[in-house]
């Protein structure tokens, strides 16, 4: 993502400040000069950059900070807050409500990625548990319905369109009526685009809006236009009731930062940003998490939201097994499937604090996905009895050869997978069972943790034995070194990029580098590319 380059430059300037022996006016000016230069190169409006610089200078009064022992933190906080203000429109976008019938109309210029964004948004809310339908009311562009139909079929979302009907208003009315009759939660209507802001475009939008009465109108904007986004956003906002904006193509152009800041300056709510061509490449926009992620500081809220989309609480068998201290091959398979459902791994890793843009450069998401799929083939080649076992059955070489032939994966790779399963199984055994930490929790506590991984209430902590119980749990797992080793084994052994870093950064580096370890099966000898048997 090109915004990572902007983040790397700003991050570099902040790190240079932390190395300065003396923090004075000269050091602050050098910091702001580097940051402002990076913003201008990203096509951020010069007036907005100048305003940001002035605000930072006002907040960082060197005379008042003379006696402060934490000058660096004050300056870094001021810069972070002003960067957030730069991309914060100050208004919240409309949100659909589950259980009610919400109609959303997409508008925008041709070529902005409107049809693809429709399907991405539908897939996003489908993961949230909504019943979503797509309507193609674009009769102007040849192949528009075919594109929407193909995209919707990939993510298994119902769609409506009509090859013979030429009136977009009629198609929109019929599609919305059909999905409302079927009690759909969210109905997304794709409309025609034009090459420029023509009168006909706005007239057609107004006719469709009058017919279907949408709860929200989303304007899809091309992020590559940079500062020109200001005029375009104002033109649409003045003509139609824009409820929110999606900015696309943020993964391949240096002007993305300029587009976001320009739209924010108009006070238009930015709901999502498109960061790629895959269906998962649609990120919920919020100013502080956006800046935090860009600077390599992670996005904990986004990570928790993604984990919640996995609906781990529905896997009751695994929760019961964990409480008993049992970890079967089937449990491991379910976890790998959850990881695949979370979306591209590079996107997930970008949410982890400490994952700087430099650390992400050597990661091949496509290769990692291919490896995950090959290991899913291994599990698919096992019998039900084998999946419900602890893996000791595979001491028999005949079983190992049978699974290798069925999955097309070499026996040595299957052995490595079984080894990692065994290692994690030992950790689960210490945590579960009659003497483990999980035994102190009531039967519903595991379900509560799965439903809300972002918080732990005091009662739950008390059930786990308080802070002393937490410390005991860590001791059972071999101390903090044991926790790190467990996570490194889960996320991939081998010497990765950024070696020598500890804790979470080391875990993620090893996942990206070295021998290409993946969750639950990395870092073992012979983990090369599998060759299928013929």
Secondary structure in CASP SS format (residue, H / E / C, confidence):
PFRMAT SS
TARGET T0000
AUTHOR 0000-0000-0000
METHOD secondary structure of the structure
MODEL  1
X C 1.00
X C 1.00
X H 1.00
X H 1.00
X H 1.00
X H 1.00
X H 1.00
X H 1.00
X H 1.00
X H 1.00
X H 1.00
X H 1.00
X H 1.00
X H 1.00
X H 1.00
X H 1.00
X H 1.00
X H 1.00
X C 1.00
X C 1.00
X C 1.00
X C 1.00
X C 1.00
X C 1.00
X H 1.00
X H 1.00
X H 1.00
X H 1.00
X H 1.00
X H 1.00
X H 1.00
X H 1.00
X H 1.00
X H 1.00
X H 1.00
X H 1.00
X H 1.00
X H 1.00
X H 1.00
X H 1.00
X H 1.00
X C 1.00
X C 1.00
X C 1.00
X C 1.00
X H 1.00
X H 1.00
X H 1.00
X H 1.00
X H 1.00
X H 1.00
X H 1.00
X H 1.00
X H 1.00
X H 1.00
X H 1.00
X H 1.00
X H 1.00
X H 1.00
X C 1.00
X C 1.00
X C 1.00
X C 1.00
X H 1.00
X H 1.00
X H 1.00
X H 1.00
X C 1.00
X C 1.00
X C 1.00
X H 1.00
X H 1.00
X H 1.00
X H 1.00
X H 1.00
X H 1.00
X H 1.00
X H 1.00
X H 1.00
X H 1.00
X H 1.00
X H 1.00
X H 1.00
X H 1.00
X H 1.00
X H 1.00
X H 1.00
X C 1.00
X C 1.00
X C 1.00
X C 1.00
X C 1.00
X C 1.00
X C 1.00
X C 1.00
X C 1.00
X C 1.00
X C 1.00
X C 1.00
X C 1.00
X C 1.00
X E 1.00
X E 1.00
X E 1.00
X E 1.00
X E 1.00
X E 1.00
X E 1.00
X C 1.00
X C 1.00
X C 1.00
X C 1.00
X C 1.00
X H 1.00
X H 1.00
X H 1.00
X H 1.00
X H 1.00
X H 1.00
X H 1.00
X H 1.00
X H 1.00
X H 1.00
X H 1.00
X H 1.00
X H 1.00
X H 1.00
X C 1.00
X C 1.00
X C 1.00
X C 1.00
X E 1.00
X E 1.00
X E 1.00
X E 1.00
X E 1.00
X E 1.00
X C 1.00
X C 1.00
X C 1.00
X C 1.00
X C 1.00
X C 1.00
X H 1.00
X H 1.00
X H 1.00
X H 1.00
X H 1.00
X H 1.00
X H 1.00
X H 1.00
X H 1.00
X H 1.00
X H 1.00
X C 1.00
X C 1.00
X C 1.00
X E 1.00
X E 1.00
X E 1.00
X C 1.00
X C 1.00
X C 1.00
X C 1.00
X C 1.00
X C 1.00
X C 1.00
X H 1.00
X H 1.00
X H 1.00
X H 1.00
X H 1.00
X H 1.00
X H 1.00
X H 1.00
X H 1.00
X H 1.00
X H 1.00
X H 1.00
X H 1.00
X H 1.00
X C 1.00
X C 1.00
X C 1.00
X C 1.00
X E 1.00
X E 1.00
X E 1.00
X E 1.00
X E 1.00
X E 1.00
X C 1.00
X C 1.00
X C 1.00
X C 1.00
X C 1.00
X C 1.00
X C 1.00
X H 1.00
X H 1.00
X H 1.00
X H 1.00
X H 1.00
X H 1.00
X H 1.00
X H 1.00
X H 1.00
X H 1.00
X H 1.00
X H 1.00
X H 1.00
X H 1.00
X C 1.00
X C 1.00
X C 1.00
X E 1.00
X E 1.00
X E 1.00
X E 1.00
X E 1.00
X E 1.00
X E 1.00
X H 1.00
X H 1.00
X H 1.00
X H 1.00
X H 1.00
X H 1.00
X H 1.00
X H 1.00
X H 1.00
X H 1.00
X H 1.00
X H 1.00
X H 1.00
X H 1.00
X H 1.00
X H 1.00
X H 1.00
X C 1.00
X C 1.00
X C 1.00
X C 1.00
X E 1.00
X E 1.00
X E 1.00
X E 1.00
X E 1.00
X C 1.00
X C 1.00
X C 1.00
X C 1.00
X C 1.00
X C 1.00
X C 1.00
X H 1.00
X H 1.00
X H 1.00
X H 1.00
X H 1.00
X H 1.00
X H 1.00
X H 1.00
X H 1.00
X H 1.00
X H 1.00
X C 1.00
X C 1.00
X C 1.00
X E 1.00
X E 1.00
X E 1.00
X E 1.00
X E 1.00
X C 1.00
X C 1.00
X C 1.00
X C 1.00
X C 1.00
X C 1.00
X C 1.00
X E 1.00
X E 1.00
X E 1.00
X C 1.00
X C 1.00
X H 1.00
X H 1.00
X H 1.00
X H 1.00
X H 1.00
X H 1.00
X H 1.00
X H 1.00
X C 1.00
X C 1.00
X C 1.00
X C 1.00
X C 1.00
X H 1.00
X H 1.00
X H 1.00
X H 1.00
X H 1.00
X H 1.00
X H 1.00
X H 1.00
X H 1.00
X C 1.00
X C 1.00
X C 1.00
X H 1.00
X H 1.00
X H 1.00
X C 1.00
X H 1.00
X H 1.00
X H 1.00
X H 1.00
X H 1.00
X H 1.00
X H 1.00
X H 1.00
X H 1.00
X C 1.00
X C 1.00
X C 1.00
X C 1.00
X H 1.00
X H 1.00
X H 1.00
X H 1.00
X H 1.00
X H 1.00
X H 1.00
X H 1.00
X H 1.00
X H 1.00
X H 1.00
X H 1.00
X H 1.00
X C 1.00
X C 1.00
X C 1.00
X H 1.00
X H 1.00
X H 1.00
X H 1.00
X H 1.00
X H 1.00
X C 1.00
X C 1.00
X C 1.00
X C 1.00
X C 1.00
X C 1.00
X H 1.00
X H 1.00
X H 1.00
X H 1.00
X C 1.00
X C 1.00
X C 1.00
X C 1.00
X H 1.00
X H 1.00
X H 1.00
X H 1.00
X H 1.00
X H 1.00
X H 1.00
X H 1.00
X H 1.00
X H 1.00
X H 1.00
X H 1.00
X H 1.00
X H 1.00
X H 1.00
X H 1.00
X C 1.00
X C 1.00
X C 1.00
X H 1.00
X H 1.00
X H 1.00
X H 1.00
X C 1.00
X C 1.00
X C 1.00
X C 1.00
X H 1.00
X H 1.00
X H 1.00
X H 1.00
X C 1.00
X H 1.00
X H 1.00
X H 1.00
X H 1.00
X H 1.00
X H 1.00
X H 1.00
X H 1.00
X H 1.00
X H 1.00
X H 1.00
X C 1.00
X C 1.00
X C 1.00
X H 1.00
X H 1.00
X H 1.00
X H 1.00
X H 1.00
X H 1.00
X H 1.00
X H 1.00
X H 1.00
X H 1.00
X H 1.00
X H 1.00
X H 1.00
X H 1.00
X H 1.00
X H 1.00
X H 1.00
X H 1.00
X H 1.00
X H 1.00
X H 1.00
X C 1.00
X C 1.00
X C 1.00
X C 1.00
X C 1.00
X H 1.00
X H 1.00
X H 1.00
X H 1.00
X C 1.00
X C 1.00
X C 1.00
X C 1.00
X H 1.00
X H 1.00
X H 1.00
X H 1.00
X H 1.00
X H 1.00
X H 1.00
X C 1.00
X C 1.00
X C 1.00
X C 1.00
X C 1.00
X C 1.00
X H 1.00
X H 1.00
X H 1.00
X H 1.00
X H 1.00
X H 1.00
X C 1.00
X C 1.00
X H 1.00
X H 1.00
X H 1.00
X H 1.00
X H 1.00
X H 1.00
X H 1.00
X H 1.00
X H 1.00
X H 1.00
X H 1.00
X C 1.00
X C 1.00
X H 1.00
X H 1.00
X H 1.00
X H 1.00
X H 1.00
X H 1.00
X H 1.00
X H 1.00
X H 1.00
X H 1.00
X H 1.00
X H 1.00
X H 1.00
X C 1.00
X C 1.00
X C 1.00
X C 1.00
X C 1.00
X C 1.00
X C 1.00
X C 1.00
X C 1.00
X C 1.00
X C 1.00
X H 1.00
X H 1.00
X H 1.00
X H 1.00
X H 1.00
X H 1.00
X H 1.00
X H 1.00
X H 1.00
X H 1.00
X C 1.00
X C 1.00
X C 1.00
X C 1.00
X C 1.00
X C 1.00
X C 1.00
X C 1.00
X C 1.00
X C 1.00
X C 1.00
X C 1.00
X C 1.00
X C 1.00
X C 1.00
X C 1.00
X C 1.00
X C 1.00
X C 1.00
X C 1.00
X C 1.00
X C 1.00
END
